[in-house]
Amino acid sequence: MTKTPKARALGGALRAAREERGLKLRELATKIERDPGILSRWETGERTPKPENVSRILTELGVNGVRYDGIMTLAYRTDEPQWAATTLPEQRQQLAAFLDYEQNATKIIEVAPLLVPGLLQTSGYIRAIMSAGGVPVGDIATRIAVRIGRREVLAKENPAQLVALIGQGVLFHGVGGRSTAVEQVKYLLEMARLPNVDLRIIPYHSGWHPGLEGPFTLIESEQATPVVLLETRRSGLCLHQDGDVNAYREAADMILRVAMNSDESMRLIAEIANRLEKEDG
């Protein structure tokens, strides 16, 4: 059976909790009276423990409170073909799983018709989005640090390949005010020069294309099956079945056909950066 993203997330959470307690796999298996091989497969996501087994493991490891509730949300409907996260605890677990996929990615396709993709956002742009979006002031600095840390996947040895398909209107939204917009557009130009970043602008008047249906992220990895993440303001949907992933691959290909090529995109971004900088001055 293919590991589902939710099963991998559950296994990773159980493994992290065990390692934090300093217990070897065999030691925990003895304590909960389970075969070490079964426990190992639970931690890798190859098999799914029943909720009562998850509860017993967490209790043995002294996990409680919010963390207990969050991990327990992963113990139900783990083998379903789609992972819909509608509660805050499960959204947090889904985000953690997504970040794990992202950091182990070989290729990431970001379709972003309305906002700059997360991997290409400046700290000022992130702050403006979060402030306007009602994120508690005390949480903003931490969230900015997490999002900035995600860029490592593009700068490390053997970095992921990023294909960013960005709507032309994104360059003109002025998120955060003029100076923030100038910084962000210039940063896009800087990142577009990286050999592992293919940044394409989807021009106005390009007709219908799947990007008009909304943003999505497709992640490919050598360590796991490809996944697609769709986000709304109140929920997230993670897809991993071949038919679903292939549908979004085809959507990305359709958008690539109407997007500007890399050189045209860079020229447009440079032109807009110069224009905004002059207006700012």
TAKABEL-V737968 format. One line per field, one symbol per residue. ss: DSSP state (@ for helix, = for strand, . for the rest). psi: psi as a letter, one per 30 degrees, with the letter a starting at -180 (. if undefined). A space follows every 10 residues. Layout:
ss=???
psi=???
This chain:
ss=....@@@@@@ @@@@@@@@@@ ....@@@@@@ @....@@@@@ @@@@...... @@@@@@@@@@ ....@@@@@@ @@@@@..... .====..@@@ @@@@@@@@@@ @@@...==== ==.....@@@ ..@@@@@@@@ @@....@@@@ @@@@@@@@@. .@@@@..... =======@@@ @@.....@@@ @@@@@@@@@@ @@....==== ==.......@ @@@..===== ......==== =....====. .@@@@@@@@@ @@@@@@@@.. .@@@@@@@@@ @@@@@@@@@@ .
psi=kkkleeeeee eeeeeeeeee fgkleeeeee eghlkeeeee feffgflkll efeeeeeeee fgkabeeeee effffkhegl fkjjjfleee eeeeeeeeee eefgkfkkjj jifflkkefg kleeeeeeee effgkkeffe eeeeeeeeff feffflkill kkjjjkkefe fgfhkgleee eeeeeeeeee effkfgkjkk kjllhgaklf ffflllkkkk lffllklkkk kafglkkkkf keeeeeefee eeeeeeffll leeeeeeeee eeeeeeeeee .
